[in-house]
Amino acid sequence: MFKNEKILALIPARGGSKRLPEKNIKLLGGKPLIAWSIDHAKKSKYIDRVIVSTDSLEIAKVSKECGADVPFMRPCNLATDIATSVDVVIHCLDWIKENEGIEYDYVMLLQPTSPLRDETHIDESIKKFFSDPKTLSLVSITKVKKNPRWMKIIRGDGFLDDFIKDGKACSKGQNVSDVFVLNGAIYIAKSREMRLYKSFITPYTSYYEMNEERSIDIDDQYDFSFAASIMEGLLKR
């Protein structure tokens, strides 16, 4: 709870994973991948409850053993490739309201594929969210190393062209604005605005910047091996 506002942490973890089978319970640093996000959410000073939304009985079992709540099994229609994280969040909020009579003021989405995001990042992002009353949502970002102004596309005729066509040439020695990308580690929104905008991107979306090392989002075996290497180094510090 932060300033008497109840905050729910939701960890989405469906069973099907085509690029890296069973990745959510694959061992990373001696623990199931999903355990890192559960542990960090439970260590937060401000999170009131940690729920895992899954369609997998095995993931549900592991999540409960790690200390998360799994009050429902995710419906099949929300466990497909086309179902969005927002659909999963709204389903969870509605289920809790209808079945438990509880309404959380804010919801934080923590993807299990971001195991290097920890409780410090969670708490700092929450504090930043509440630092400006105009903020409706917040997302975590990281700086892009290669500015898109230097990027090219291949035209239909087989020749190169500028990715950004604004008529301005750009060289590496030139000062250009930093560019950021959502890193998938943290999403926060007012529950009311989630239902209204059906997105974590609103007219007043703030940001929490994370470094490249902590911004790894595991999608395939390469990402997993890279994260394992960094995790090993962090555990030795």
N, C-alpha and C positions, 0 to 999 in steps of 0.2 A: 504494500500500500504506500502511496506517495501523496502527501497532503490530503489524506482521507479519501483518496480515489482508489478503487479496487482495480488491480491489474492482473489480467489473465495472460499466461504464456502458453501458446499453442505450438506444438511441434508436429508437423505433418509428416507422415511416414507410410506411404503405401507399399504394399508387398512387391508389386511388379517393378523390376528394374532391368531393362534390356541391355544397357551398356556394361553394367557391373552388377551381376546377379546378387541378390540379398545384401546389397551394400549397406543398408541401414543397420544391420546387425553384424556386419563383417568386423573382425577385431582390428582395432587401431590403437596402438600404444597399450595393448593388453586389455582393452575394453571394447565392447560393441560400439560402433560409430555413434549410434543414437545416444549412448550413455553420456558422452561428453556434453551434449546440449542439455540433457536432463540435469546433470550435475551442476552445470554453470547456472542454469535457471533457478535451481533450488538454493544455490548459494547467494543469489541476488538479495539485496536488502529490501527490495521493493515489490518483487513478484509475490502475489498472494496464492497462486495456484498454478501447477504445471500439468497440462493435459496433452496426451499424445492422441492424435487422430489417425487411425490406421484401419485397413481392411484385413490385415494379417494377424492371425491368432498367435503366430510365433513372435512377431514384433510386439504385440500387446503384452505377451508374457514377459519378454525381456524388459520392456518399458516399466511394467509394474515392479519387477525385481530391482530396477534402478531407482524406484521411488516416485515415478510419475503416476498420475491418475489416468485410467482408460475407462471412462464411464460408459462408452458406447463403442460399437464397431462402425466404421465408416461405410455408408451405403455403396453398393457396387457402382452406381452411376457417378460417384465422386472419386472413383479409384481408376479412372481411365486416363489416357494420354491427353484428352481434350478438357478434362476437369481442371479448373484453375485453383490456385491457392486461396483466392478470395472466396470462391464457392465453398471451400472447406472451412474457412474461418466463419462465414455466415452460418453454415450448417451447425457448427459447434456452438456459436452464440445462441442460436435459436433452440437447439436441443437442451442446453442448460436452462434457458428461460422456461421452456415448456415442461421439462421433466423435474427440475430442481427448484424452480421459482427464483433463480439467482440471475441478476444482471450485472455484468462487469462493466465498469466505466470505460476501460481501455483494454485493448488486446495487443499483444506482442507476438508476432510470428517469428519463430526461430527454426530455420531449416536445419535438419540434422546433418546436412552435407557441408556445414560450416563449423567444423569441430574446433577450430583455432580461435573462434570468438569466445571470450570467457565472461565471467561475472562482472569484471571491471568494465568491459565494453557495454554490457547490458545496463549496468547502473549509471554509467556516464551518459548513455543515450537517453535514458529515462529522465535524468536531471536536465539535459538539454531540451528535451521535448517540453518539459514544464517551465522552462525559463522564459518562454514567450507565449502569452495567452492567445495569440492569434494562430498558433500552430495547430493544425488539424491532424497531421501525420508526420512521421519521420522515417527515413530510410538510411541505411548505411551505404557508404560509397568508398571507392578507392580511386586514386589518381591513375589515369591511363598513361603508360610510359611512352607510347607512340601517338603523337597528336594526329588526328584524322586529316589535318591540312596537308600532311606529307603522304597521305595514302592515295593509291591509284585504283581504278577499276579497269576491266578489260571491256572495251566497247563491242558491239555486235559485229563490227568489221575486223575484230582481232587486234586492234591497236589500243594503247593505253590512253587513259583520260583521267583528269582530276576527280577524286571522290567528292570534294566540295567545290562546286563551280560558282564562285562569286567574283571571278575576274581578278582575284588578288593572288599574285605569286607569293610563295612562302619558302624560305630557306631555313635550314637547321640552325643557323646562327641568329635567326630573327626571334625576337621575343613574341611569343604567342600566349594566349590565355590557357591556363591549365584546363584540362578536360577530365571529367570524372565519369565513372560507371557504377551502377548499382552492383554491390558485391554479393547480395543475397543473404547476408548474415543476420540483419536486424530490420524488422518492419514494425512500426508502432502506429496505431490509429485510435481515435475515439470510436467506440463501438457504434455510436449513432452515425458517424460519418462513414463508417465502413458500409453500413446498410444503404446510405444515401448515394455515395459515389461508386460503390462496388469496386474500389481500388484503394491502394495505399498511396496513390498519387492524387493529390487534391490541389485546389487553388493555393493552399498554404502548407506545402510540404517542406519540412526542414530536413537537415542531414546530419549524419554522424560519420566523420571521416576515419577510416581505418587504414593501417599501412598494408603494403602488398603481402607481407609474410602472413598476416592474420586474416587475409581476405580470400584464401583458397576456398573454392566451391567445388566439391568432389562430384564429378560426373562420370569418370571412367577410371580404368586401372592406372593410367598415368597420373591423374590427379591424386588418386589414393596413395600411390607410392611416394609422390612428392610430399603430400601431407604427412605421411608416416615419417619421412626423413626430417621434416621440420619439427614434428612432434617430439621425436627422439632428442633433438637438440634442445628444445624448450624444457623437457623433463630433466635434463642434465644441469640446467642453469640453477 
